[in-house]
Amino acid sequence: MYAVIKTGGKQYRVTTGETLKVEILAGDVGSAIVLDKVLMVADGDKLSVGKPMLTGASVAATIVSHGRGDKVRIFKMRRRKHYQKNQGHRQNYTEIRIDGISAK
């Protein structure tokens, strides 16, 4: 059984027991959250697709940790114009563990 959820402006295919890093979510480490923006649920041959979201479907998850991703280097340069710009960015994330998928 798997589901496609939407969180942080991105879509993720999740299964029970899987851990994944998503955009930062509010909550303490160890707390349970419910992700209710479910786009699709597949259970064997049975496939439920929402228009655009499934009503009554939800994914239960637990917050494992909060952190910051690897640094992304941004370098801009215009040749022959004496212009160079260095910049870096580290994105915050929340690591969650999927506990269960319910499709009603």
N, C-alpha and C positions, 0 to 999 in steps of 0.2 A: 504494500500500500504506500502510495506517495501522494504528495500534494504540491501545488505551485502556489506560493504565497507572494505577497507584495509588501515590502517594508523598506523605508528609506529611499523610495523612488526606484527601487530595483526589484526584480523578480527572482525568486529562488525555488529550485526543485528540492523538496525536503522529504526525508523518510524518518521513521521513528528510530531514535538512538543516535542520530547524526548530530555533529556539532558544526556550527558555521559562524563566520564573522559577518556581522551586519552593521549598518550605520548605528551610531550611538543611540541607545534606548534608555529611558529613565527607569531607575530601579536599582535596588541593592543586589550585591552578589548573593546568590542562593535563593532569591525570590522567584516566584512563579509568575509568568506572564501568559496572556492569551493573545494570539495573533488572529484577528478575525477577518483580515482582508485576504480571503482565499479565492483564487481564480479557478482552480481545477483540483479535483480529487479523483484518483484512479485506484480502484480496488479490484485487482485481477482483471477480468474482462469488463467490469462495470466502470464507466467513465462519466463523470459529472463535470460539465463545463458551465461556468457562470456567464452572465451577460450584464456587466463585466465581472461582478463578484457573485459568489455562491451565498445564498441566504441560509443562515443556520449552521454553516460549516465553520470550524475553528481549529486552530493548531495550538496545543499547549506546549510551553517551553519553559526552561529554567535558565536564568542568567548565570553563566559560569564565571566570566571575568569581564573587566573593562580594560582597554589598552589603547595604544597608539601604534599605527602601522609603520612600515619602513619609510624612510625619507625619500621623497621624490624630488629630484633636482630639476629645476627649470632654468635654462640658459638661453637668453636671447641675444642676438648679435646682428648688427648691420655692418656689412663689410665696407671698408673705406670711409666710414662715417664716425669713427671713434665712439661707438655706442656698444656697450656690453652690459648686460644685466644678469646677475645671479640671484636665484631665489630658491627656497626650499619649502616643502610642505609635508606635514605628517598628519594623516587623517585619524580621527578618533573612531574606535569601533567597540562593539559589544559582542562577546562570544556567547552564543546560546546553544543549549542542548535541547533537541526536540524530544518531548516526552510522549506525545500522543496526537493522533489526527482523528477528528470526529467530523463526520459528514451526515447531516440530518436531512 
